[in-house]
Amino acid sequence: MKFPISAQLKQPGLPGYCVADETLPPQNFMGRQVVFHEPLHVDASYVYDGESFHVQASVHTVLCSVCAFCAQDFLEPFAFSFQEDFKKDAGPEDDCYPMGSEELDITQAMLDNLFLNLPLQSLCKPDCKGLCPVCGCDLNKVQCACRREAEPQQEKPFAQLGALLNHDKEV
């Protein structure tokens, strides 16, 4: 997403505004493919202080997600905000992004902040029951007759530590 900055370069302190919809292809991040159902709606403001641009933006979109509990596809509303600085000669040691001479491209900053704000796991609904560990049926749709037994005591690695806690005994 790029927008012109020539007016702000001539008049430091002059605020600029940009509202746009940016269509992005699916993005790969940490083994997860992020698929956008809708374009990213970006509402950004920016100001030049004589050295760098300070950008504030809010982004809204809808992601095509898969529920971590029941493995069903669903549409997940997603929104985040970010603030970043852009400098003309930004180097790797600077905590900012590089800027062009005529345009400010916030695409990389937007993607970086999108990835930082992604949920670790997505749920189709807060009370999703998930899949039966025995037969694999979706417990949100059907109630199976599988018997789910508690795991044996010897499989619990810290079960023996519970014996050390004697709440009736004085120390």
Secondary structure, DSSP 8 states (H G I E B T S, - for coil): -EEE-HHHHHSTT--EEEEEEE----EEETTEEEEESS-EEEEEEEEE-SSEEEEEEEEEEEEEEE-TTT--EEEEEEEEEEEEEEETT--TTSSSEE--SSEEE-HHHHHHHHHHHS-SS--SSTT---B-TTT--BTTT-----------GGG-TTGGGGGG--TTS--
